[in-house]
C-alpha cells in the first residue's frame, strides 16, 4: 500500500521532476532511431536508489 502511495505521488509530481533535469544525466542510455526511441536512465535510477536508501537508513535510526 505504501508503494502504491509513493507511485501515485511520483506520478502527480512528474511534471516538476522532469524540470529538474534528473533524467538527462551522463550515463543515461538513449538510443534514437527513425520512429524509435529507447531510454534507459541507469545513472538517474542509481541516484534515486541512493537517496531512498539514505532516507530509509536515517528513518531507522
VEXBA-785319 format. One line per field, with one value per atom (N, C-alpha, C): atom name; residue in one letter; x, y, z; residue number from 1; chain. Coordinates in steps of 0.1 Angstrom, whole numbers, always signed. Example, Ala and Ser with C-alpha at 12.3 -4.5 7.8 and 13.67 -1.06 7.14 Angstrom:
REM VEXBA-785319
at: [N,CA,C,N,CA,C] $
aa: [A,A,A,S,S,S] $
u: [+132,+123,+132,+128,+137,+129] $
v: [-57,-45,-33,-22,-11,+0] $
w: [+78,+78,+78,+71,+71,+79] $
i: [1,1,1,2,2,2] $
ch: [A,A,A,A,A,A] $
***
This chain:
REM VEXBA-785319
at: [N,CA,C,N,CA,C,N,CA,C,N,CA,C,N,CA,C,N,CA,C,N,CA,C,N,CA,C,N,CA,C,N,CA,C,N,CA,C,N,CA,C,N,CA,C,N,CA,C,N,CA,C,N,CA,C,N,CA,C,N,CA,C,N,CA,C,N,CA,C,N,CA,C,N,CA,C,N,CA,C,N,CA,C,N,CA,C,N,CA,C,N,CA,C,N,CA,C,N,CA,C,N,CA,C,N,CA,C,N,CA,C,N,CA,C,N,CA,C,N,CA,C,N,CA,C,N,CA,C,N,CA,C,N,CA,C,N,CA,C,N,CA,C,N,CA,C,N,CA,C,N,CA,C,N,CA,C,N,CA,C,N,CA,C,N,CA,C,N,CA,C,N,CA,C,N,CA,C,N,CA,C,N,CA,C,N,CA,C,N,CA,C,N,CA,C,N,CA,C,N,CA,C,N,CA,C,N,CA,C,N,CA,C] $
aa: [X,X,X,X,X,X,X,X,X,X,X,X,X,X,X,X,X,X,X,X,X,X,X,X,X,X,X,X,X,X,X,X,X,X,X,X,X,X,X,X,X,X,X,X,X,X,X,X,X,X,X,X,X,X,X,X,X,X,X,X,X,X,X,X,X,X,X,X,X,X,X,X,X,X,X,X,X,X,X,X,X,X,X,X,X,X,X,X,X,X,X,X,X,X,X,X,X,X,X,X,X,X,X,X,X,X,X,X,X,X,X,X,X,X,X,X,X,X,X,X,X,X,X,X,X,X,X,X,X,X,X,X,X,X,X,X,X,X,X,X,X,X,X,X,X,X,X,X,X,X,X,X,X,X,X,X,X,X,X,X,X,X,X,X,X,X,X,X,X,X,X,X,X,X,X,X,X,X,X,X,X,X,X] $
u: [+8,+0,+9,+19,+29,+35,+39,+45,+35,+22,+12,+11,+11,+10,+23,+34,+46,+46,+41,+40,+30,+19,+9,+15,+22,+28,+38,+46,+56,+50,+39,+31,+26,+20,+15,+26,+38,+49,+57,+54,+62,+65,+55,+59,+70,+70,+81,+94,+93,+105,+113,+106,+112,+119,+114,+121,+134,+136,+149,+161,+158,+169,+175,+168,+173,+174,+166,+166,+174,+183,+192,+206,+210,+224,+233,+246,+256,+255,+255,+254,+240,+231,+217,+218,+213,+214,+202,+205,+195,+199,+190,+192,+180,+184,+173,+175,+165,+165,+152,+151,+139,+126,+117,+104,+107,+118,+121,+130,+126,+135,+135,+147,+149,+156,+151,+157,+158,+171,+173,+181,+174,+181,+188,+199,+206,+213,+219,+225,+215,+204,+193,+187,+185,+180,+189,+202,+212,+212,+211,+210,+197,+186,+173,+174,+180,+181,+190,+201,+209,+202,+194,+186,+176,+169,+159,+165,+176,+184,+188,+193,+197,+186,+175,+163,+158,+157,+153,+163,+176,+186,+184,+182,+180,+167,+157,+144,+145,+154,+156,+163,+172,+180,+171] $
v: [-12,+0,+13,+12,+23,+26,+15,+16,+23,+19,+25,+40,+44,+58,+66,+60,+66,+67,+57,+57,+68,+69,+79,+93,+95,+108,+111,+101,+104,+107,+100,+103,+117,+122,+135,+146,+142,+152,+151,+142,+140,+153,+162,+175,+183,+183,+190,+183,+169,+161,+162,+163,+164,+177,+188,+201,+202,+192,+192,+187,+181,+176,+163,+156,+144,+133,+132,+121,+124,+133,+136,+137,+128,+128,+120,+123,+115,+101,+91,+77,+71,+80,+75,+71,+60,+54,+59,+65,+69,+65,+57,+52,+58,+66,+72,+67,+62,+58,+63,+61,+66,+59,+66,+61,+52,+54,+46,+53,+53,+59,+50,+46,+38,+46,+46,+54,+46,+44,+37,+46,+51,+61,+54,+48,+40,+49,+60,+69,+75,+80,+86,+76,+63,+53,+50,+50,+48,+59,+72,+83,+83,+79,+78,+67,+56,+45,+48,+56,+60,+70,+79,+88,+81,+72,+64,+56,+50,+42,+51,+63,+72,+76,+79,+83,+72,+60,+48,+45,+47,+45,+55,+67,+78,+76,+71,+68,+57,+47,+36,+39,+49,+53,+60] $
w: [+0,+0,+0,+8,+8,-6,-12,-25,-35,-34,-43,-41,-28,-25,-30,-29,-34,-50,-56,-71,-76,-69,-72,-70,-59,-56,-67,-71,-81,-94,-97,-110,-110,-99,-98,-98,-93,-93,-106,-115,-127,-135,-137,-144,-138,-125,-118,-117,-117,-116,-130,-141,-154,-155,-149,-150,-142,-133,-125,-134,-145,-153,-148,-139,-133,-143,-153,-162,-175,-174,-185,-181,-173,-167,-176,-175,-182,-177,-186,-182,-184,-186,-190,-205,-208,-222,-230,-241,-251,-265,-271,-284,-293,-302,-311,-325,-331,-345,-351,-364,-371,-365,-360,-354,-342,-335,-323,-314,-301,-291,-279,-274,-263,-252,-240,-230,-217,-212,-200,-191,-181,-172,-160,-163,-153,-143,-147,-137,-128,-134,-126,-116,-120,-111,-100,-102,-92,-81,-86,-77,-69,-75,-68,-57,-61,-52,-40,-42,-31,-22,-28,-20,-11,-17,-10,+1,-2,+8,+20,+17,+27,+36,+30,+38,+47,+41,+49,+61,+58,+68,+79,+76,+86,+94,+88,+95,+104,+101,+110,+123,+122,+134,+144] $
i: [1,1,1,2,2,2,3,3,3,4,4,4,5,5,5,6,6,6,7,7,7,8,8,8,9,9,9,10,10,10,11,11,11,12,12,12,13,13,13,14,14,14,15,15,15,16,16,16,17,17,17,18,18,18,19,19,19,20,20,20,21,21,21,22,22,22,23,23,23,24,24,24,25,25,25,26,26,26,27,27,27,28,28,28,29,29,29,30,30,30,31,31,31,32,32,32,33,33,33,34,34,34,35,35,35,36,36,36,37,37,37,38,38,38,39,39,39,40,40,40,41,41,41,42,42,42,43,43,43,44,44,44,45,45,45,46,46,46,47,47,47,48,48,48,49,49,49,50,50,50,51,51,51,52,52,52,53,53,53,54,54,54,55,55,55,56,56,56,57,57,57,58,58,58,59,59,59,60,60,60,61,61,61] $
ch: [A,A,A,A,A,A,A,A,A,A,A,A,A,A,A,A,A,A,A,A,A,A,A,A,A,A,A,A,A,A,A,A,A,A,A,A,A,A,A,A,A,A,A,A,A,A,A,A,A,A,A,A,A,A,A,A,A,A,A,A,A,A,A,A,A,A,A,A,A,A,A,A,A,A,A,A,A,A,A,A,A,A,A,A,A,A,A,A,A,A,A,A,A,A,A,A,A,A,A,A,A,A,A,A,A,A,A,A,A,A,A,A,A,A,A,A,A,A,A,A,A,A,A,A,A,A,A,A,A,A,A,A,A,A,A,A,A,A,A,A,A,A,A,A,A,A,A,A,A,A,A,A,A,A,A,A,A,A,A,A,A,A,A,A,A,A,A,A,A,A,A,A,A,A,A,A,A,A,A,A,A,A,A] $
***
